[in-house]
């Protein structure tokens, strides 16, 4: 089963939420609609700014745990390597 690690935010250089899912489109839709109460809903993290696909959900979970230990600036650099303008990638794909 494919897995995805992703980062959503409220705005450029804002609060970051890192998550993992097997269905990226569904999960980002849930963030955007604030279906699940929690950190991302509380901080309005609804913009998909970075994601990474993995061959298995297990590998994706390992990567998510690793990224959560990173300094905030490292995460910003990761986002900007893929998406320098912090575009909402959800709007471009779905």
Number of C-alpha atoms within 10 A of each C-alpha: 8 14 20 22 24 22 24 26 22 18 16 14 13 12 16 24 19 18 22 23 18 17 11 20 12 11 16 21 16 14 20 19 11 16 11 11 9 10 12 21 17 9 14 18 23 24 24 23 25 24 19 15 17 16 11 13 18 14 15 23 18 12 17 19 14 10 18 14 9 10 9 14 10 11 19 19 12 16 19 14 11 13 16 13 11 18 15 17 15 18 9 7 7 7
